[in-house]
Amino acid sequence: MFKNIMFFVVIGLVLGITYCASAQETAFYAPFYFPYTAESDQWFQSFYHPFTQEQKKVIPFFAVRQEYDDNVFLDRHDSASDWITNLQAGLVLQPNLGKNKFVLDYLGDFNLFANHNSENNDNHTVTTGLQLNFNKSHLDIINVYRDFSDRSGSEDVSRIDRNSESVWPSFTFNFAKMDVLVGYNYRLEKYNSDDAIGTFEGKNLTYKNLDREEQEITLETALKIWPKTALLVSVDSGTIDHRIENGKPDSNYYDVMTGLRGSPFAKSTVEGKIGFRGQDYDNYEYDYRNAIFSGSWLEKLSERDALRFDCKRTTNDSTFQDNGYYVSTFFGADFKHDFTEKLAGRVGCSYEFNNYPTEVSLDNMNEDKREDEFWSPAIGVEYKLSKYFIADLKFNYIKRDSNFSRYDYQDNRISAGIKGSF
């Protein structure tokens, strides 16, 4: 049973890593939590299908949502409002393979704008997961392919069509008091646009200059210090290579991290790491040598109340002028209360801080390093119509404050929808 649960947890973590990298994803794989970021309000678009809780071999699912957005282009001055119809449909296949596991998942996501038809977009995600269990070890292979046009990150508000793929094979050895994981992760991101993104060291760049391949090797040990809790120690070594030379700088990095996984208390579930990243950039004067972290803490306060905290700090490719990267630091909290067996409410808030290493001059200002702050509170209610159908109503507010005021914006969104599976 534990291995079955961990298999789907691993799939969820890989999806979360892939989704957070672009900061634009909708949470389909979290039965409790609706992940969110300052830019893309994932908490707000919180449709998911509960396939990890079902024993069915085939699970179709769908969602229909109507949303009003008062700042479609996330612009500081000329905000344009619109009504957006969101349609989502997909299918999960999970055949019974005995002690082994296999999942094939397709999701189609379609957004139709009433007035700004140029913003219409469709997004497709195919996920496969395979676990082969042996006598004291198991092999996991997870692949996520995406064809999508969500905004490319919390610094960039443009919708850009692109493809990404992540392949993560890993082998875990199970000992009496310790598990050892050896893994390899290959990630590819390709932009299907020649639009300009600005300059870097005097060169004019387009989105094509952000095409990249990333390879990472991971060694992780999980020492069982309590019956349901393990102490984590991990080392990662990776490379990032941009496919077009003389553009954004390539880099090599290593991460050394420690943390916890499991249930240290009766009503708590934790998965988190903190440590150090050393990232050396080619032909760029600002290397990164500082702390990184990521984690989630879920606290079941009572039968009707649950609270979750999330945090993440990492480096990201930058589209902003002469910066090779930026550092994002994210904190979020989400509280859910079940008023009845059918009616539930939730409230959440997130804070994100992005800082850039290179000083630039904009808007007749003296040279300065760009710093952005994001605030995103959200509130919503949901009503369980039946075992597999849920209706909900949500409101989300997003605000970005930058020391370069041209990047400030505010956005209000309210939506209602229904989601379900069969």
C-alpha positions, 0 to 999 in steps of 0.5 A: 500500500505504501509503495502504491501511494508513493508511486502517485506521490512521485508522479505528483512531485514530478508534475509539480516540478515541471509545472512550477518551472513555467509557473503556469499550470493548473492543479489536476493531481492534488486531491487536497491542495490547489497549487498557485503562483503569483502570476498564473493563479493556479489556486483559482483554476483548481480543477482536478480529477481524483484518479489517485483515489479510485480503483477504476481502470479507465477514468474520463473527466471534464471541467467547464468554467466561466471566468471574468478577468478585468486585466487580460493582458496584465497591463499597468495602465490599459487594462482590458477585461473579458469573459473567458470560457474554459473547457477541460477534458481528459482520460486516465488509463491505469490497468491492473498490473498486480504489484506493478503500476502503469498510468497514462493520462491525457488532458486537453485544456481550451480557453475561449475569449469573448472579445480578445480572440487572439488570446484563445489557446489550447493546451495539451498534456500527456503523462505516463508513469511506470513502476516495476517492483522487485524484491527490495527495490523498484524502478520508476519511469515518468514522462510528461509532454506538454504543448501549451501557450500559458504565460512563460513565468512570473516575469513574462506576461506574454502567451507564447506557444511552446513544447516541453518534455520531462523524462525521469527514470529512477531506481530505489533500493529499499533497506531496513532503515533507509531507502536510496534513490538514484535518478536521472532527469532530462528536460526539454523546452522549446519555444515556437515564437520568433518574437523579440524578448530584448537584449543580452550583452548587446545582442538582440534575442527572441524566445528561440534563445530560451530553447534549452535542454537540462540534464540532472543526476540525483542521489537521495537517501531517506533514513527512517528516523521515526516510524513514519518519517524519514530524514532526507539527504540529496545531491543533484548535479546538472547542466543547462544548455541553450540550443542557440549559441551566443544567447542566454548563458549556459550553466552547470549546477549542484545542489546539496540539500537535507529535509524531511518526508513523512508524518512527524506528527499524527495529523501532519504530512511533510515533504521538504528540503533546504540546502545550497546551490552552486550554479556557474554560468558561462560568459556571465559575471554573476554566478549563483551561490546561495540557499534554495529550498522547496517544501509542503506541510499539510496539517489536518486540524480536524475532521473538517479543517485542513491547512497547508503551507508551501515554499520554494526558492530557486533560479529561473531563466530571465527574459529581462534585458542583461540578466541571465537569470532571476531568483524566485522565492515563494510562500503560500498558505491554503486553508480549507473548511468543510461546512457540511458533507457537501459544502466546503470553503477555502481561503489562501494567500501567496507571496513571491519575491523575484530579484535580479543580479544585473543592474539596468537603467529604465525610465530615466532612472539610475541603474538598479537591480530589478525587484518584483513582489507579488501578492495573491489572495484568493477565496472560494466555495465548492459544493459536491453535487454527487460523488463525482461532480463538484460545482465551485465559485472563486475569486482571486486578486493578483498584484505585482509591485516592481521597483521599475514601475512599468511592470506593476499591475493588478488583476481581479478574476472571478469564476464559476464552474463544474468539474467531474469524472465518471 
